[in-house]
Amino acid sequence: NNINILYVHFMQSHFYKKSNLIFIKKLLLNALPLGISVFIGSYLTNLPRIYVEKYLGLEQLAYFGAMSYMAIGFFQLLLPIQIILRPRLAKLLKQHKWNEFIKYLNVSIFSTIIFGSILISIFYLIGDYVLIKVYNENYTSYLNILLLLMLGQIILTSSGYLNIAVQTFHIFKLQLLVSVFLLFIVFLIGPTLIKTFNMN
């Protein structure tokens, strides 16, 4: 029957070769930590919104979401750096050019810090005006949240470059440990900070 035909085909195919099975097993073992890290990273991105809704309510969540989207939107301008950095670091790693490897990494992080600092300075000076033009006067009360979110984006974007460096070395288990540690920290202090400092 068809099942027997498929079984014979599978047994005789190149896919069933022991070397291929070992390769697939190795691929899955390497990909699993990276996949879990990506999942944790996505969860961490949404965790503050979950806490805000739980402890402060839907209205505050709406304001927090608007501030988050604005902060994240500005830092999307730095996305080309990540796109360029990944293949460049991989190439330098193969060539064992460690000084240039560290140089590109440092320049990327420094550029993010400079960009973020300028952005925070601008919004510190004229943030109220921008929020009124983009949204309305009610949002000006949350300018401090926007500034804190921009500071957080500096840290997250810079850590993203470090993650790219770790992935270049294929140290996926280390990345998983860091992701689990960050998740633990957010679980531990997130609710306390939100309930203590509120959004005002």
C-alpha positions in Angstrom: 0.0 0.0 0.0 1.0 3.7 -0.1 2.4 3.6 3.5 4.8 0.8 2.6 5.9 2.6 -0.5 6.6 5.8 1.4 8.5 3.8 4.1 10.7 2.1 1.5 11.3 5.4 -0.3 12.2 7.0 3.0 14.6 4.2 3.9 16.3 4.3 0.5 16.5 8.1 0.3 19.6 10.2 1.0 17.6 11.8 3.8 17.9 8.7 5.9 21.6 8.5 5.7 23.2 8.5 9.2 25.3 11.5 8.4 22.2 13.5 7.4 20.4 12.5 10.6 23.4 13.6 12.7 23.4 16.9 10.9 19.7 17.4 11.5 20.0 16.5 15.1 22.9 19.0 15.5 20.9 21.6 13.7 17.9 21.2 16.0 20.1 21.2 19.1 21.7 24.5 18.0 18.5 26.1 16.8 16.4 25.2 19.9 18.2 27.6 22.3 18.0 30.4 19.7 14.3 29.8 19.1 13.6 29.9 22.9 15.6 33.1 23.2 13.6 34.7 20.4 10.4 33.6 22.1 11.5 35.1 25.4 12.6 38.3 23.7 9.1 38.7 22.1 7.5 38.0 25.4 9.7 40.6 27.2 8.7 43.2 24.7 5.0 42.8 25.6 5.4 42.1 29.3 5.4 45.8 30.3 2.1 46.3 28.5 0.6 43.3 30.4 1.7 44.7 33.7 0.4 48.2 32.9 -3.0 46.8 31.9 -3.1 44.6 35.0 -2.1 47.2 37.6 -3.1 50.5 36.1 -6.0 49.8 33.8 -6.9 50.1 30.1 -6.8 53.9 29.9 -3.2 54.0 31.2 -2.3 51.1 28.8 -3.5 53.3 25.9 -1.2 56.1 26.9 1.6 53.7 27.5 1.1 52.1 24.1 1.2 55.4 22.3 4.4 56.4 24.0 5.9 53.0 23.3 5.1 53.1 19.6 6.6 56.6 19.3 9.8 55.6 21.0 10.2 52.3 19.1 9.3 54.1 15.8 12.2 56.5 16.1 14.7 53.7 16.9 13.6 51.8 13.8 15.7 54.4 12.0 18.7 52.4 13.3 17.6 49.1 11.9 19.9 49.4 8.8 22.9 49.3 11.3 21.8 45.8 12.5 21.3 44.6 8.9 24.8 45.7 7.9 26.4 44.7 11.1 25.5 41.0 11.0 27.3 39.9 7.8 30.2 42.3 8.5 30.8 40.7 11.9 30.5 37.2 10.4 33.1 38.1 7.8 35.5 39.6 10.3 35.2 36.6 12.5 36.1 34.2 9.7 39.1 36.4 8.9 40.1 36.5 12.6 40.2 40.3 12.5 39.3 40.8 16.2 40.3 44.5 16.4 38.0 45.4 13.6 35.3 43.1 15.0 35.3 45.0 18.3 35.6 48.4 16.5 32.4 47.8 14.4 30.6 46.6 17.5 31.7 49.7 19.5 30.9 52.1 16.7 27.4 50.6 16.4 26.7 50.9 20.1 28.2 54.4 20.3 26.1 55.6 17.3 23.0 54.3 19.1 23.9 56.2 22.3 24.5 59.4 20.4 21.3 59.1 18.4 19.3 58.3 21.6 20.9 61.1 23.6 20.1 63.7 20.9 16.5 62.3 20.6 16.0 62.5 24.4 17.4 66.0 24.5 15.1 67.2 21.7 12.0 65.8 23.4 13.1 67.1 26.8 13.0 70.6 25.3 10.1 70.5 22.9 8.4 67.1 23.7 5.2 68.8 24.9 4.8 70.6 21.6 5.4 67.4 19.6 2.9 65.4 21.7 0.3 68.1 21.3 0.8 68.1 17.5 0.8 64.3 17.1 -1.8 63.4 19.8 -3.3 66.0 22.1 -2.7 67.9 25.3 -3.6 64.9 27.5 -0.5 63.1 26.4 1.9 65.8 27.6 1.5 64.4 31.2 3.3 61.3 30.0 6.3 62.9 28.5 8.5 61.5 31.3 7.3 58.0 30.3 8.3 58.7 26.7 11.8 59.8 27.8 12.2 56.7 30.0 11.1 54.5 27.1 13.7 56.2 24.8 16.4 55.5 27.4 15.2 51.9 27.4 15.4 51.7 23.6 19.0 52.8 23.8 19.8 49.9 26.1 17.7 47.4 24.1 19.1 48.4 20.7 22.7 48.3 22.1 22.0 44.9 23.6 20.7 43.8 20.2 24.2 44.5 18.7 25.7 42.3 21.5 23.2 39.6 20.6 24.3 39.7 17.0 27.9 39.3 18.1 27.0 36.3 20.3 25.1 34.8 17.4 28.1 35.3 15.1 30.1 33.1 17.5 27.2 30.6 17.6 27.1 30.7 21.4 23.3 30.2 21.4 23.2 28.6 24.9 24.8 31.7 26.4 22.2 33.9 24.7 19.5 31.6 26.2 20.9 32.0 29.7 21.0 35.8 29.3 17.4 35.8 28.0 16.2 33.7 31.0 18.1 36.0 33.4 16.4 39.1 31.9 13.0 37.4 32.1 13.6 36.7 35.8 14.6 40.3 36.5 11.5 41.7 34.7 9.2 39.2 36.6 10.9 40.2 39.8 10.9 44.0 39.7 8.5 44.9 36.9 5.2 44.8 38.9 6.9 46.6 41.9 8.2 49.4 39.8 4.9 50.0 38.0 2.8 49.9 41.2 5.3 52.2 43.0 6.0 54.9 40.4 2.8 54.6 38.4 2.8 56.6 35.1 2.6 60.1 36.5 
